[in-house]
Amino acid sequence: MSRLIDRMIDRIVPKTTASACDYRDVCNAAGHPGLWWRECCAQTGCKWTYVGSC
């Protein structure tokens, strides 16, 4: 009986999966001068932030 209830709950409650993120500094990213901070996550994609000179 408890398995049936567990399966019903699994269908009702959305599951969240942990997304791995990658963070690193990249110098001259895609040919753009300077040091860039790259944050890439599976769900949100990549974001680039200019940090300064390499």
BELUR-V330203 format. One record per helix or strand of 2 or more residues. SS is the DSSP state (a for helix, b for strand). FROM is the first residue (numbers start at 1). LEN is the number of residues. Records with the same first field share a line. If there is no record, write none. Layout:
SS: FROM-LEN + FROM-LEN
//
This chain:
a: 2-11 + 29-3
b: 21-7 + 35-7 + 45-8
//
